[in-house]
Amino acid sequence: MTIKETIENIINEFSSFDDWMDKYNYLIEMGKSLPLIDDKYKIDSNLITGCQSRVWLHSENHGGQIIFTADSDAVITKGIVNMLIRVFSDHTPDEIINAETEFLDVIGLKDHLSPTRSNGLVSMIKQIKLYALAYKAQQTAG
């Protein structure tokens, strides 16, 4: 599935809820299905800076596709990072780098997060794209 198709699915999923409490509950449910990071990767260098909660994000390159795993100590944040992993994981560095993130505005997420959670969301996206840039640089150099 392409990044754009995944984004369209997420927009459709969120549009089925009228109330933001239902959307928060959906995020919490998404967090419960987060592909957890291996404990050996729960290290300071994998912590996302700028997040109110502790969020660990790990990436691996498998045949040119980047696979992300993560964990957080906050339930809503787990849902947010799982949503981002759904969008970006199993794609090439170029696909990740060029992906648009306006869907977060479309589903209204940015408008319904506290400023510190919103900063954390931006930090998570930034880190995902930095991993993609690093893998792209490795591919170019290799």
N, CA, C and O atoms as CSV, one atom per row, in Angstrom:
chain,resi,resn,atom,element,x,y,z
A,1,MET,N,N,0.854,-1.182,0.000
A,1,MET,CA,C,0.000,0.000,0.000
A,1,MET,C,C,0.898,1.244,0.000
A,1,MET,O,O,1.896,1.293,0.720
A,2,THR,N,N,0.546,2.224,-0.794
A,2,THR,CA,C,1.340,3.447,-0.857
A,2,THR,C,C,1.075,4.313,0.372
A,2,THR,O,O,0.097,4.110,1.093
A,3,ILE,N,N,1.960,5.278,0.597
A,3,ILE,CA,C,1.763,6.213,1.705
A,3,ILE,C,C,0.448,6.962,1.510
A,3,ILE,O,O,-0.318,7.145,2.456
A,4,LYS,N,N,0.197,7.389,0.284
A,4,LYS,CA,C,-1.033,8.141,0.008
A,4,LYS,C,C,-2.280,7.300,0.305
A,4,LYS,O,O,-3.252,7.817,0.857
A,5,GLU,N,N,-2.266,6.027,-0.049
A,5,GLU,CA,C,-3.408,5.148,0.225
A,5,GLU,C,C,-3.614,4.968,1.731
A,5,GLU,O,O,-4.746,4.976,2.215
A,6,THR,N,N,-2.516,4.805,2.464
A,6,THR,CA,C,-2.607,4.668,3.913
A,6,THR,C,C,-3.188,5.936,4.528
A,6,THR,O,O,-4.041,5.872,5.412
A,7,ILE,N,N,-2.721,7.088,4.055
A,7,ILE,CA,C,-3.237,8.370,4.546
A,7,ILE,C,C,-4.737,8.486,4.270
A,7,ILE,O,O,-5.495,8.922,5.136
A,8,GLU,N,N,-5.162,8.100,3.075
A,8,GLU,CA,C,-6.592,8.144,2.738
A,8,GLU,C,C,-7.395,7.247,3.674
A,8,GLU,O,O,-8.489,7.615,4.102
A,9,ASN,N,N,-6.851,6.064,3.992
A,9,ASN,CA,C,-7.532,5.169,4.937
A,9,ASN,C,C,-7.664,5.813,6.309
A,9,ASN,O,O,-8.722,5.731,6.934
A,10,ILE,N,N,-6.607,6.448,6.779
A,10,ILE,CA,C,-6.637,7.096,8.094
A,10,ILE,C,C,-7.651,8.236,8.108
A,10,ILE,O,O,-8.404,8.386,9.070
A,11,ILE,N,N,-7.674,9.037,7.050
A,11,ILE,CA,C,-8.657,10.131,6.955
A,11,ILE,C,C,-10.072,9.556,7.011
A,11,ILE,O,O,-10.931,10.094,7.710
A,12,ASN,N,N,-10.323,8.466,6.279
A,12,ASN,CA,C,-11.647,7.830,6.291
A,12,ASN,C,C,-11.990,7.289,7.672
A,12,ASN,O,O,-13.123,7.427,8.133
A,13,GLU,N,N,-11.016,6.675,8.331
A,13,GLU,CA,C,-11.260,6.141,9.674
A,13,GLU,C,C,-11.659,7.256,10.634
A,13,GLU,O,O,-12.626,7.113,11.382
A,14,PHE,N,N,-10.922,8.365,10.619
A,14,PHE,CA,C,-11.212,9.468,11.532
A,14,PHE,C,C,-12.497,10.194,11.172
A,14,PHE,O,O,-13.167,10.738,12.049
A,15,SER,N,N,-12.851,10.208,9.879
A,15,SER,CA,C,-14.078,10.911,9.480
A,15,SER,C,C,-15.333,10.168,9.936
A,15,SER,O,O,-16.429,10.727,9.923
A,16,SER,N,N,-15.170,8.918,10.336
A,16,SER,CA,C,-16.343,8.167,10.805
A,16,SER,C,C,-16.744,8.558,12.232
A,16,SER,O,O,-17.795,8.141,12.720
A,17,PHE,N,N,-15.900,9.362,12.902
A,17,PHE,CA,C,-16.205,9.824,14.256
A,17,PHE,C,C,-16.620,11.287,14.221
A,17,PHE,O,O,-15.953,12.108,13.591
A,18,ASP,N,N,-17.723,11.620,14.896
A,18,ASP,CA,C,-18.181,13.002,14.955
A,18,ASP,C,C,-17.577,13.746,16.132
A,18,ASP,O,O,-17.352,14.954,16.061
A,19,ASP,N,N,-17.321,13.042,17.187
A,19,ASP,CA,C,-16.887,13.636,18.450
A,19,ASP,C,C,-15.396,13.406,18.661
A,19,ASP,O,O,-14.878,12.330,18.362
A,20,TRP,N,N,-14.699,14.439,19.186
A,20,TRP,CA,C,-13.264,14.274,19.389
A,20,TRP,C,C,-12.934,13.295,20.502
A,20,TRP,O,O,-11.845,12.720,20.496
A,21,MET,N,N,-13.812,13.087,21.439
A,21,MET,CA,C,-13.554,12.068,22.457
A,21,MET,C,C,-13.495,10.686,21.811
A,21,MET,O,O,-12.695,9.841,22.216
A,22,ASP,N,N,-14.338,10.458,20.811
A,22,ASP,CA,C,-14.295,9.190,20.087
A,22,ASP,C,C,-12.980,9.048,19.316
A,22,ASP,O,O,-12.413,7.959,19.230
A,23,LYS,N,N,-12.507,10.161,18.759
A,23,LYS,CA,C,-11.235,10.128,18.035
A,23,LYS,C,C,-10.072,9.862,18.986
A,23,LYS,O,O,-9.149,9.121,18.645
A,24,TYR,N,N,-10.109,10.465,20.182
A,24,TYR,CA,C,-9.079,10.171,21.186
A,24,TYR,C,C,-9.110,8.696,21.574
A,24,TYR,O,O,-8.066,8.055,21.696
A,25,ASN,N,N,-10.314,8.166,21.767
A,25,ASN,CA,C,-10.442,6.744,22.104
A,25,ASN,C,C,-9.895,5.867,20.985
A,25,ASN,O,O,-9.287,4.827,21.238
A,26,TYR,N,N,-10.115,6.293,19.753
A,26,TYR,CA,C,-9.578,5.549,18.611
A,26,TYR,C,C,-8.047,5.585,18.628
A,26,TYR,O,O,-7.395,4.572,18.374
A,27,LEU,N,N,-7.481,6.751,18.928
A,27,LEU,CA,C,-6.020,6.850,19.048
A,27,LEU,C,C,-5.497,5.912,20.131
A,27,LEU,O,O,-4.470,5.258,19.949
A,28,ILE,N,N,-6.196,5.849,21.246
A,28,ILE,CA,C,-5.789,4.956,22.339
A,28,ILE,C,C,-5.826,3.505,21.864
A,28,ILE,O,O,-4.921,2.725,22.163
A,29,GLU,N,N,-6.879,3.146,21.123
A,29,GLU,CA,C,-6.968,1.789,20.576
A,29,GLU,C,C,-5.825,1.522,19.599
A,29,GLU,O,O,-5.253,0.432,19.583
A,30,MET,N,N,-5.499,2.523,18.787
A,30,MET,CA,C,-4.377,2.370,17.849
A,30,MET,C,C,-3.084,2.120,18.616
A,30,MET,O,O,-2.243,1.330,18.188
A,31,GLY,N,N,-2.933,2.789,19.737
A,31,GLY,CA,C,-1.740,2.618,20.552
A,31,GLY,C,C,-1.581,1.212,21.079
A,31,GLY,O,O,-0.463,0.734,21.269
A,32,LYS,N,N,-2.703,0.546,21.317
A,32,LYS,CA,C,-2.650,-0.824,21.839
A,32,LYS,C,C,-2.107,-1.808,20.803
A,32,LYS,O,O,-1.625,-2.882,21.162
A,33,SER,N,N,-2.182,-1.449,19.521
A,33,SER,CA,C,-1.673,-2.342,18.468
A,33,SER,C,C,-0.322,-1.881,17.916
A,33,SER,O,O,0.107,-2.330,16.853
A,34,LEU,N,N,0.341,-0.987,18.642
A,34,LEU,CA,C,1.646,-0.486,18.223
A,34,LEU,C,C,2.665,-1.616,18.175
A,34,LEU,O,O,2.815,-2.353,19.149
A,35,PRO,N,N,3.377,-1.764,17.039
A,35,PRO,CA,C,4.454,-2.763,16.999
A,35,PRO,C,C,5.598,-2.280,17.898
A,35,PRO,O,O,6.353,-1.377,17.537
A,36,LEU,N,N,5.704,-2.896,19.063
A,36,LEU,CA,C,6.615,-2.390,20.088
A,36,LEU,C,C,8.079,-2.534,19.710
A,36,LEU,O,O,8.501,-3.500,19.073
A,37,ILE,N,N,8.812,-1.557,20.122
A,37,ILE,CA,C,10.248,-1.541,19.961
A,37,ILE,C,C,10.853,-2.598,20.884
A,37,ILE,O,O,10.375,-2.789,22.002
A,38,ASP,N,N,11.874,-3.269,20.436
A,38,ASP,CA,C,12.587,-4.227,21.280
A,38,ASP,C,C,13.210,-3.455,22.441
A,38,ASP,O,O,13.717,-2.348,22.257
A,39,ASP,N,N,13.170,-4.046,23.638
A,39,ASP,CA,C,13.687,-3.359,24.823
A,39,ASP,C,C,15.126,-2.886,24.659
A,39,ASP,O,O,15.519,-1.885,25.259
A,40,LYS,N,N,15.917,-3.594,23.854
A,40,LYS,CA,C,17.313,-3.184,23.671
A,40,LYS,C,C,17.431,-1.842,22.926
A,40,LYS,O,O,18.488,-1.212,22.943
A,41,TYR,N,N,16.346,-1.415,22.279
A,41,TYR,CA,C,16.351,-0.126,21.579
A,41,TYR,C,C,15.713,0.996,22.399
A,41,TYR,O,O,15.629,2.133,21.935
A,42,LYS,N,N,15.268,0.682,23.602
A,42,LYS,CA,C,14.726,1.714,24.496
A,42,LYS,C,C,15.896,2.398,25.202
A,42,LYS,O,O,16.107,2.252,26.406
A,43,ILE,N,N,16.635,3.138,24.407
A,43,ILE,CA,C,17.835,3.823,24.888
A,43,ILE,C,C,17.697,5.316,24.614
A,43,ILE,O,O,16.889,5.743,23.790
A,44,ASP,N,N,18.496,6.087,25.316
A,44,ASP,CA,C,18.400,7.543,25.199
A,44,ASP,C,C,18.558,8.036,23.763
A,44,ASP,O,O,17.897,8.995,23.365
A,45,SER,N,N,19.418,7.399,22.991
A,45,SER,CA,C,19.637,7.877,21.620
A,45,SER,C,C,18.416,7.657,20.726
A,45,SER,O,O,18.332,8.253,19.651
A,46,ASN,N,N,17.472,6.818,21.145
A,46,ASN,CA,C,16.244,6.608,20.382
A,46,ASN,C,C,15.065,7.407,20.925
A,46,ASN,O,O,13.959,7.318,20.394
A,47,LEU,N,N,15.294,8.187,21.979
A,47,LEU,CA,C,14.228,9.035,22.518
A,47,LEU,C,C,14.002,10.230,21.596
A,47,LEU,O,O,14.956,10.832,21.102
A,48,ILE,N,N,12.751,10.564,21.372
A,48,ILE,CA,C,12.405,11.740,20.573
A,48,ILE,C,C,12.488,12.952,21.489
A,48,ILE,O,O,11.824,12.996,22.524
A,49,THR,N,N,13.294,13.927,21.116
A,49,THR,CA,C,13.362,15.150,21.901
A,49,THR,C,C,12.206,16.055,21.501
A,49,THR,O,O,11.795,16.076,20.341
A,50,GLY,N,N,11.694,16.790,22.455
A,50,GLY,CA,C,10.594,17.701,22.176
A,50,GLY,C,C,9.234,17.121,22.505
A,50,GLY,O,O,8.216,17.794,22.339
A,51,CYS,N,N,9.202,15.881,22.970
A,51,CYS,CA,C,7.931,15.257,23.352
A,51,CYS,C,C,7.695,15.417,24.844
A,51,CYS,O,O,8.625,15.333,25.647
A,52,GLN,N,N,6.454,15.646,25.199
A,52,GLN,CA,C,6.054,15.723,26.598
A,52,GLN,C,C,6.229,14.352,27.254
A,52,GLN,O,O,6.659,14.260,28.403
A,53,SER,N,N,5.895,13.299,26.524
A,53,SER,CA,C,6.036,11.935,27.016
A,53,SER,C,C,7.363,11.371,26.516
A,53,SER,O,O,8.044,11.967,25.681
A,54,ARG,N,N,7.700,10.222,27.045
A,54,ARG,CA,C,8.880,9.531,26.541
A,54,ARG,C,C,8.460,8.700,25.334
A,54,ARG,O,O,7.560,7.865,25.424
A,55,VAL,N,N,9.117,8.936,24.217
A,55,VAL,CA,C,8.836,8.211,22.984
A,55,VAL,C,C,10.158,7.714,22.419
A,55,VAL,O,O,11.078,8.488,22.156
A,56,TRP,N,N,10.224,6.397,22.239
A,56,TRP,CA,C,11.396,5.795,21.616
A,56,TRP,C,C,11.020,5.405,20.198
A,56,TRP,O,O,9.958,4.826,19.966
A,57,LEU,N,N,11.894,5.724,19.249
A,57,LEU,CA,C,11.660,5.384,17.848
A,57,LEU,C,C,12.921,4.745,17.296
A,57,LEU,O,O,14.010,5.310,17.389
A,58,HIS,N,N,12.763,3.564,16.722
A,58,HIS,CA,C,13.884,2.831,16.144
A,58,HIS,C,C,13.572,2.550,14.683
A,58,HIS,O,O,12.419,2.330,14.313
A,59,SER,N,N,14.608,2.558,13.863
A,59,SER,CA,C,14.416,2.248,12.445
A,59,SER,C,C,15.461,1.239,11.998
A,59,SER,O,O,16.569,1.182,12.529
A,60,GLU,N,N,15.078,0.452,11.014
A,60,GLU,CA,C,15.989,-0.490,10.372
A,60,GLU,C,C,15.704,-0.475,8.881
A,60,GLU,O,O,14.568,-0.283,8.446
A,61,ASN,N,N,16.757,-0.682,8.114
A,61,ASN,CA,C,16.626,-0.739,6.667
A,61,ASN,C,C,16.585,-2.202,6.251
A,61,ASN,O,O,17.538,-2.944,6.486
A,62,HIS,N,N,15.498,-2.613,5.641
A,62,HIS,CA,C,15.342,-3.976,5.141
A,62,HIS,C,C,15.132,-3.919,3.641
A,62,HIS,O,O,14.031,-3.637,3.167
A,63,GLY,N,N,16.183,-4.185,2.906
A,63,GLY,CA,C,16.068,-4.218,1.451
A,63,GLY,C,C,15.617,-2.914,0.835
A,63,GLY,O,O,14.869,-2.909,-0.143
A,64,GLY,N,N,16.065,-1.808,1.400
A,64,GLY,CA,C,15.706,-0.495,0.870
A,64,GLY,C,C,14.425,0.075,1.439
A,64,GLY,O,O,14.068,1.213,1.133
A,65,GLN,N,N,13.726,-0.693,2.263
A,65,GLN,CA,C,12.514,-0.232,2.937
A,65,GLN,C,C,12.866,0.033,4.403
A,65,GLN,O,O,13.573,-0.754,5.032
A,66,ILE,N,N,12.373,1.131,4.931
A,66,ILE,CA,C,12.631,1.454,6.328
A,66,ILE,C,C,11.482,0.923,7.175
A,66,ILE,O,O,10.310,1.170,6.892
A,67,ILE,N,N,11.849,0.188,8.222
A,67,ILE,CA,C,10.876,-0.370,9.156
A,67,ILE,C,C,11.041,0.379,10.475
A,67,ILE,O,O,12.147,0.479,11.005
A,68,PHE,N,N,9.939,0.901,11.001
A,68,PHE,CA,C,9.971,1.629,12.260
A,68,PHE,C,C,9.281,0.820,13.354
A,68,PHE,O,O,8.277,0.150,13.112
A,69,THR,N,N,9.833,0.892,14.550
A,69,THR,CA,C,9.167,0.391,15.746
A,69,THR,C,C,9.284,1.492,16.794
A,69,THR,O,O,10.182,2.331,16.732
A,70,ALA,N,N,8.367,1.478,17.753
A,70,ALA,CA,C,8.347,2.562,18.735
A,70,ALA,C,C,7.661,2.110,20.009
A,70,ALA,O,O,7.074,1.031,20.078
A,71,ASP,N,N,7.752,2.959,21.007
A,71,ASP,CA,C,6.992,2.797,22.245
A,71,ASP,C,C,6.908,4.167,22.907
A,71,ASP,O,O,7.695,5.068,22.617
A,72,SER,N,N,5.942,4.297,23.797
A,72,SER,CA,C,5.773,5.527,24.564
A,72,SER,C,C,5.190,5.175,25.915
A,72,SER,O,O,4.581,4.121,26.097
A,73,ASP,N,N,5.392,6.085,26.866
A,73,ASP,CA,C,4.827,5.872,28.194
A,73,ASP,C,C,3.458,6.535,28.334
A,73,ASP,O,O,2.907,6.568,29.434
A,74,ALA,N,N,2.900,7.061,27.247
A,74,ALA,CA,C,1.585,7.714,27.279
A,74,ALA,C,C,0.679,7.072,26.230
A,74,ALA,O,O,1.101,6.858,25.093
A,75,VAL,N,N,-0.556,6.767,26.602
A,75,VAL,CA,C,-1.441,6.005,25.717
A,75,VAL,C,C,-1.808,6.745,24.433
A,75,VAL,O,O,-1.807,6.146,23.358
A,76,ILE,N,N,-2.118,8.021,24.527
A,76,ILE,CA,C,-2.466,8.766,23.305
A,76,ILE,C,C,-1.245,8.902,22.402
A,76,ILE,O,O,-1.349,8.792,21.181
A,77,THR,N,N,-0.100,9.139,23.009
A,77,THR,CA,C,1.134,9.263,22.226
A,77,THR,C,C,1.463,7.956,21.513
A,77,THR,O,O,1.956,7.970,20.385
A,78,LYS,N,N,1.192,6.822,22.170
A,78,LYS,CA,C,1.381,5.522,21.510
A,78,LYS,C,C,0.520,5.449,20.250
A,78,LYS,O,O,0.973,4.973,19.209
A,79,GLY,N,N,-0.716,5.919,20.347
A,79,GLY,CA,C,-1.604,5.917,19.185
A,79,GLY,C,C,-1.096,6.814,18.075
A,79,GLY,O,O,-1.162,6.463,16.897
A,80,ILE,N,N,-0.587,7.979,18.462
A,80,ILE,CA,C,-0.067,8.915,17.457
A,80,ILE,C,C,1.140,8.320,16.743
A,80,ILE,O,O,1.222,8.359,15.516
A,81,VAL,N,N,2.072,7.771,17.509
A,81,VAL,CA,C,3.276,7.219,16.888
A,81,VAL,C,C,2.921,5.979,16.065
A,81,VAL,O,O,3.554,5.726,15.040
A,82,ASN,N,N,1.923,5.202,16.491
A,82,ASN,CA,C,1.499,4.057,15.697
A,82,ASN,C,C,0.910,4.514,14.362
A,82,ASN,O,O,1.159,3.898,13.325
A,83,MET,N,N,0.133,5.591,14.390
A,83,MET,CA,C,-0.434,6.127,13.154
A,83,MET,C,C,0.692,6.552,12.202
A,83,MET,O,O,0.629,6.286,11.002
A,84,LEU,N,N,1.708,7.205,12.738
A,84,LEU,CA,C,2.839,7.630,11.905
A,84,LEU,C,C,3.597,6.428,11.347
A,84,LEU,O,O,4.026,6.436,10.193
A,85,ILE,N,N,3.756,5.396,12.174
A,85,ILE,CA,C,4.432,4.186,11.699
A,85,ILE,C,C,3.617,3.533,10.579
A,85,ILE,O,O,4.182,3.051,9.597
A,86,ARG,N,N,2.291,3.517,10.729
A,86,ARG,CA,C,1.429,2.979,9.663
A,86,ARG,C,C,1.684,3.701,8.348
A,86,ARG,O,O,1.729,3.081,7.286
A,87,VAL,N,N,1.848,5.007,8.428
A,87,VAL,CA,C,2.037,5.809,7.216
A,87,VAL,C,C,3.426,5.599,6.621
A,87,VAL,O,O,3.555,5.402,5.413
A,88,PHE,N,N,4.463,5.639,7.450
A,88,PHE,CA,C,5.832,5.713,6.939
A,88,PHE,C,C,6.599,4.393,6.886
A,88,PHE,O,O,7.517,4.263,6.076
A,89,SER,N,N,6.257,3.418,7.715
A,89,SER,CA,C,7.021,2.177,7.753
A,89,SER,C,C,6.825,1.371,6.477
A,89,SER,O,O,5.776,1.451,5.837
A,90,ASP,N,N,7.842,0.595,6.111
A,90,ASP,CA,C,7.825,-0.261,4.908
A,90,ASP,C,C,7.851,0.538,3.616
A,90,ASP,O,O,7.305,0.107,2.600
A,91,HIS,N,N,8.486,1.703,3.656
A,91,HIS,CA,C,8.635,2.518,2.451
A,91,HIS,C,C,10.094,2.914,2.264
A,91,HIS,O,O,10.908,2.817,3.183
A,92,THR,N,N,10.399,3.356,1.068
A,92,THR,CA,C,11.769,3.760,0.753
A,92,THR,C,C,12.067,5.130,1.364
A,92,THR,O,O,11.152,5.889,1.684
A,93,PRO,N,N,13.356,5.435,1.523
A,93,PRO,CA,C,13.695,6.769,2.031
A,93,PRO,C,C,13.074,7.894,1.204
A,93,PRO,O,O,12.553,8.855,1.769
A,94,ASP,N,N,13.122,7.789,-0.119
A,94,ASP,CA,C,12.552,8.850,-0.963
A,94,ASP,C,C,11.054,9.017,-0.731
A,94,ASP,O,O,10.557,10.141,-0.659
A,95,GLU,N,N,10.334,7.902,-0.613
A,95,GLU,CA,C,8.891,7.979,-0.374
A,95,GLU,C,C,8.606,8.693,0.956
A,95,GLU,O,O,7.686,9.506,1.046
A,96,ILE,N,N,9.398,8.384,1.975
A,96,ILE,CA,C,9.205,8.992,3.289
A,96,ILE,C,C,9.557,10.470,3.259
A,96,ILE,O,O,8.818,11.303,3.785
A,97,ILE,N,N,10.673,10.790,2.648
A,97,ILE,CA,C,11.125,12.181,2.573
A,97,ILE,C,C,10.100,13.049,1.846
A,97,ILE,O,O,9.838,14.180,2.255
A,98,ASN,N,N,9.524,12.521,0.774
A,98,ASN,CA,C,8.602,13.295,-0.071
A,98,ASN,C,C,7.148,13.249,0.392
A,98,ASN,O,O,6.295,13.923,-0.186
A,99,ALA,N,N,6.859,12.467,1.418
A,99,ALA,CA,C,5.474,12.325,1.879
A,99,ALA,C,C,4.976,13.612,2.527
A,99,ALA,O,O,5.698,14.282,3.265
A,100,GLU,N,N,3.741,13.929,2.232
A,100,GLU,CA,C,3.078,15.087,2.830
A,100,GLU,C,C,2.427,14.670,4.139
A,100,GLU,O,O,2.034,13.515,4.299
A,101,THR,N,N,2.314,15.599,5.068
A,101,THR,CA,C,1.704,15.288,6.362
A,101,THR,C,C,0.469,16.149,6.640
A,101,THR,O,O,0.055,16.289,7.790
A,102,GLU,N,N,-0.109,16.719,5.598
A,102,GLU,CA,C,-1.298,17.546,5.775
A,102,GLU,C,C,-2.482,16.764,6.311
A,102,GLU,O,O,-3.432,17.350,6.830
A,103,PHE,N,N,-2.433,15.433,6.188
A,103,PHE,CA,C,-3.547,14.622,6.680
A,103,PHE,C,C,-3.776,14.856,8.171
A,103,PHE,O,O,-4.892,14.673,8.658
A,104,LEU,N,N,-2.738,15.255,8.897
A,104,LEU,CA,C,-2.879,15.543,10.326
A,104,LEU,C,C,-3.780,16.752,10.546
A,104,LEU,O,O,-4.508,16.817,11.536
A,105,ASP,N,N,-3.731,17.707,9.625
A,105,ASP,CA,C,-4.649,18.850,9.677
A,105,ASP,C,C,-6.046,18.431,9.244
A,105,ASP,O,O,-7.042,18.859,9.828
A,106,VAL,N,N,-6.113,17.585,8.209
A,106,VAL,CA,C,-7.403,17.143,7.677
A,106,VAL,C,C,-8.199,16.404,8.753
A,106,VAL,O,O,-9.402,16.624,8.894
A,107,ILE,N,N,-7.534,15.529,9.515
A,107,ILE,CA,C,-8.261,14.787,10.565
A,107,ILE,C,C,-8.453,15.631,11.819
A,107,ILE,O,O,-9.162,15.226,12.740
A,108,GLY,N,N,-7.819,16.812,11.856
A,108,GLY,CA,C,-8.007,17.731,12.978
A,108,GLY,C,C,-7.121,17.458,14.174
A,108,GLY,O,O,-7.331,18.022,15.248
A,109,LEU,N,N,-6.134,16.600,13.997
A,109,LEU,CA,C,-5.307,16.200,15.134
A,109,LEU,C,C,-4.546,17.376,15.733
A,109,LEU,O,O,-4.540,17.555,16.951
A,110,LYS,N,N,-3.911,18.168,14.896
A,110,LYS,CA,C,-3.107,19.283,15.412
A,110,LYS,C,C,-3.944,20.270,16.219
A,110,LYS,O,O,-3.463,20.857,17.188
A,111,ASP,N,N,-5.197,20.448,15.814
A,111,ASP,CA,C,-6.078,21.393,16.516
A,111,ASP,C,C,-6.531,20.885,17.877
A,111,ASP,O,O,-6.974,21.669,18.717
A,112,HIS,N,N,-6.422,19.572,18.102
A,112,HIS,CA,C,-6.944,18.991,19.328
A,112,HIS,C,C,-5.860,18.440,20.247
A,112,HIS,O,O,-6.150,17.684,21.175
A,113,LEU,N,N,-4.626,18.815,19.990
A,113,LEU,CA,C,-3.529,18.413,20.868
A,113,LEU,C,C,-3.067,19.611,21.674
A,113,LEU,O,O,-3.160,20.752,21.221
A,114,SER,N,N,-2.575,19.346,22.859
A,114,SER,CA,C,-1.975,20.421,23.643
A,114,SER,C,C,-0.732,20.900,22.892
A,114,SER,O,O,-0.193,20.164,22.065
A,115,PRO,N,N,-0.268,22.127,23.170
A,115,PRO,CA,C,0.932,22.618,22.478
A,115,PRO,C,C,2.143,21.687,22.643
A,115,PRO,O,O,2.915,21.504,21.702
A,116,THR,N,N,2.309,21.104,23.830
A,116,THR,CA,C,3.467,20.221,24.020
A,116,THR,C,C,3.303,18.918,23.233
A,116,THR,O,O,4.281,18.399,22.696
A,117,ARG,N,N,2.081,18.383,23.157
A,117,ARG,CA,C,1.861,17.171,22.351
A,117,ARG,C,C,2.021,17.489,20.868
A,117,ARG,O,O,2.551,16.681,20.106
A,118,SER,N,N,1.561,18.668,20.466
A,118,SER,CA,C,1.705,19.077,19.074
A,118,SER,C,C,3.185,19.194,18.702
A,118,SER,O,O,3.591,18.778,17.617
A,119,ASN,N,N,3.985,19.761,19.604
A,119,ASN,CA,C,5.434,19.831,19.380
A,119,ASN,C,C,6.029,18.435,19.274
A,119,ASN,O,O,6.908,18.186,18.448
A,120,GLY,N,N,5.546,17.528,20.112
A,120,GLY,CA,C,6.015,16.150,20.071
A,120,GLY,C,C,5.693,15.483,18.750
A,120,GLY,O,O,6.514,14.740,18.211
A,121,LEU,N,N,4.504,15.740,18.223
A,121,LEU,CA,C,4.104,15.194,16.934
A,121,LEU,C,C,5.055,15.671,15.841
A,121,LEU,O,O,5.520,14.880,15.020
A,122,VAL,N,N,5.335,16.960,15.839
A,122,VAL,CA,C,6.264,17.524,14.852
A,122,VAL,C,C,7.647,16.885,15.015
A,122,VAL,O,O,8.311,16.582,14.024
A,123,SER,N,N,8.079,16.683,16.258
A,123,SER,CA,C,9.378,16.062,16.520
A,123,SER,C,C,9.428,14.621,16.018
A,123,SER,O,O,10.455,14.180,15.502
A,124,MET,N,N,8.324,13.887,16.168
A,124,MET,CA,C,8.280,12.506,15.677
A,124,MET,C,C,8.413,12.468,14.158
A,124,MET,O,O,9.169,11.664,13.613
A,125,ILE,N,N,7.675,13.338,13.483
A,125,ILE,CA,C,7.738,13.384,12.013
A,125,ILE,C,C,9.143,13.782,11.571
A,125,ILE,O,O,9.695,13.200,10.637
A,126,LYS,N,N,9.711,14.765,12.241
A,126,LYS,CA,C,11.058,15.214,11.908
A,126,LYS,C,C,12.053,14.065,12.054
A,126,LYS,O,O,12.909,13.883,11.188
A,127,GLN,N,N,11.956,13.288,13.136
A,127,GLN,CA,C,12.888,12.182,13.353
A,127,GLN,C,C,12.705,11.096,12.302
A,127,GLN,O,O,13.690,10.536,11.818
A,128,ILE,N,N,11.469,10.789,11.943
A,128,ILE,CA,C,11.209,9.791,10.902
A,128,ILE,C,C,11.865,10.223,9.595
A,128,ILE,O,O,12.504,9.420,8.915
A,129,LYS,N,N,11.700,11.496,9.251
A,129,LYS,CA,C,12.280,11.992,7.998
A,129,LYS,C,C,13.812,12.061,8.080
A,129,LYS,O,O,14.496,11.859,7.076
A,130,LEU,N,N,14.351,12.346,9.279
A,130,LEU,CA,C,15.815,12.336,9.445
A,130,LEU,C,C,16.382,10.929,9.261
A,130,LEU,O,O,17.435,10.761,8.646
A,131,TYR,N,N,15.692,9.923,9.787
A,131,TYR,CA,C,16.121,8.540,9.554
A,131,TYR,C,C,16.133,8.253,8.059
A,131,TYR,O,O,17.081,7.659,7.547
A,132,ALA,N,N,15.083,8.672,7.359
A,132,ALA,CA,C,15.003,8.434,5.913
A,132,ALA,C,C,16.147,9.130,5.179
A,132,ALA,O,O,16.744,8.551,4.272
A,133,LEU,N,N,16.454,10.363,5.565
A,133,LEU,CA,C,17.585,11.075,4.946
A,133,LEU,C,C,18.895,10.352,5.198
A,133,LEU,O,O,19.734,10.263,4.302
A,134,ALA,N,N,19.082,9.835,6.403
A,134,ALA,CA,C,20.310,9.117,6.745
A,134,ALA,C,C,20.443,7.838,5.892
A,134,ALA,O,O,21.518,7.547,5.368
A,135,TYR,N,N,19.351,7.088,5.762
A,135,TYR,CA,C,19.398,5.872,4.935
A,135,TYR,C,C,19.628,6.213,3.479
A,135,TYR,O,O,20.337,5.491,2.776
A,136,LYS,N,N,19.043,7.293,3.019
A,136,LYS,CA,C,19.261,7.713,1.630
A,136,LYS,C,C,20.732,8.067,1.413
A,136,LYS,O,O,21.320,7.700,0.395
A,137,ALA,N,N,21.315,8.771,2.361
A,137,ALA,CA,C,22.739,9.128,2.257
A,137,ALA,C,C,23.610,7.878,2.236
A,137,ALA,O,O,24.589,7.821,1.492
A,138,GLN,N,N,23.264,6.874,3.046
A,138,GLN,CA,C,24.010,5.614,3.055
A,138,GLN,C,C,23.903,4.921,1.706
A,138,GLN,O,O,24.892,4.391,1.200
A,139,GLN,N,N,22.703,4.920,1.117
A,139,GLN,CA,C,22.510,4.274,-0.185
A,139,GLN,C,C,23.319,4.972,-1.264
A,139,GLN,O,O,23.913,4.328,-2.128
A,140,THR,N,N,23.334,6.311,-1.203
A,140,THR,CA,C,24.060,7.109,-2.191
A,140,THR,C,C,25.567,6.876,-2.047
A,140,THR,O,O,26.284,6.764,-3.041
A,141,ALA,N,N,26.033,6.806,-0.809
A,141,ALA,CA,C,27.467,6.616,-0.550
A,141,ALA,C,C,27.907,5.196,-0.857
A,141,ALA,O,O,29.053,4.963,-1.240
A,142,GLY,N,N,26.985,4.240,-0.686
A,142,GLY,CA,C,27.325,2.837,-0.838
A,142,GLY,C,C,27.267,2.399,-2.246
A,142,GLY,O,O,27.529,1.233,-2.541
